[in-house]
Amino acid sequence: MVFSIVSDLIFKLGYGGRVWNDVAFYTLAGGIVGALIAALPGFVDLAGLTNPKAKTIAIWHMVVNLLAVALYCVNFWLRMHRAPGDNLPIILSVIGVVLITISGWLGGEMVMCAESP
């Protein structure tokens, strides 16, 4: 997902041509698939948590991740139906990166909470 926005910026700034628009599209698709696959063991881990604070953080982690994936799915759909270089998909990518950054922070907090007695 992060490389998708890097590819968008390369395309938008005029370096390398239209191929970077295609790279952004396909890396976004791969990121969506990877995120959905990662959700399966994440849900198994969530179900096994016993610490109430860690479980609450894990639920927020899951919600933010699912929101990011939904946003990236909308982004992917827009890329199929809009002209290359449109700004809305790039804006959605930026918002998505912010969401997965927040989710990563929550994941770290969850691990720290789950490890403490």
C-alpha positions in Angstrom: 0.0 0.0 0.0 2.9 2.4 0.8 4.6 1.6 -2.5 1.4 2.3 -4.3 1.4 5.9 -3.1 5.1 6.2 -3.9 4.3 5.0 -7.4 1.5 7.5 -7.6 3.8 10.3 -6.7 6.4 9.3 -9.2 3.6 9.2 -11.9 2.1 12.5 -10.7 5.5 14.3 -10.8 6.1 13.1 -14.3 8.9 10.7 -13.8 8.9 7.4 -15.7 5.6 7.7 -17.6 2.3 5.9 -17.3 3.8 2.7 -16.2 4.0 4.1 -12.7 0.2 4.6 -12.7 -0.1 0.9 -13.5 2.5 -0.1 -10.8 0.4 1.9 -8.3 -2.8 0.1 -9.4 -1.3 -3.4 -9.1 0.6 -2.8 -5.9 -2.7 -1.5 -4.4 -4.4 -4.7 -5.5 -1.6 -6.8 -4.0 -1.8 -4.8 -0.8 -5.6 -5.5 -0.4 -5.1 -9.2 -1.0 -2.2 -9.3 1.5 -4.2 -7.3 4.1 -7.2 -9.7 3.8 -4.9 -12.7 4.2 -3.2 -11.2 7.3 -6.6 -10.6 8.8 -7.2 -14.3 9.2 -4.4 -15.1 11.7 -5.0 -11.7 13.3 -8.6 -12.7 14.1 -7.4 -16.0 15.5 -5.0 -14.0 17.8 -7.8 -11.6 18.8 -10.0 -14.6 19.8 -7.2 -15.9 22.0 -6.6 -12.8 24.0 -7.5 -12.9 27.7 -6.2 -9.5 28.9 -9.2 -7.1 28.7 -7.1 -4.1 27.9 -5.2 -5.9 25.2 -8.4 -7.2 23.8 -9.9 -3.7 23.6 -6.8 -2.4 21.8 -6.9 -5.4 19.5 -10.5 -4.6 18.6 -9.5 -1.0 17.7 -6.6 -2.4 15.8 -8.9 -4.6 13.8 -11.5 -1.8 13.2 -8.8 0.6 11.9 -7.3 -2.1 9.7 -10.7 -3.0 8.2 -11.5 0.7 7.6 -8.2 1.1 5.8 -8.9 -2.0 3.7 -12.4 -0.7 2.8 -10.9 2.7 1.9 -8.3 0.9 -0.3 -11.1 -1.1 -2.0 -12.9 2.1 -2.9 -9.6 3.5 -4.1 -9.1 0.4 -6.3 -12.6 0.8 -7.7 -12.0 4.5 -8.5 -8.8 3.7 -10.3 -10.7 1.3 -12.5 -13.3 4.0 -13.4 -11.4 7.2 -13.5 -8.7 8.8 -15.6 -5.0 8.2 -14.7 -3.7 11.1 -12.6 -6.9 11.8 -10.9 -6.2 13.2 -7.4 -9.0 11.5 -5.4 -7.3 8.0 -5.4 -4.0 9.6 -4.3 -5.8 11.4 -1.5 -7.4 8.2 -0.4 -4.0 6.5 -0.5 -2.6 9.2 1.9 -5.6 8.7 4.3 -5.0 4.9 4.1 -1.4 5.2 4.9 -2.3 7.4 8.0 -4.8 4.7 9.0 -2.3 1.8 8.7 0.2 3.9 10.6 -2.3 4.3 13.5 -3.1 0.6 13.3 0.6 -0.3 13.5 1.0 1.9 16.6 -2.1 0.2 18.1 -0.6 -3.2 17.3 2.6 -2.2 19.2 0.5 -1.0 22.2 -1.4 -4.3 22.1 1.7 -6.4 22.2 3.2 -4.3 25.1 -0.1 -4.6 27.0 -0.4 -8.4 26.4 3.1 -9.0 27.6 2.8 -7.1 30.9 1.5 -9.1 33.9 
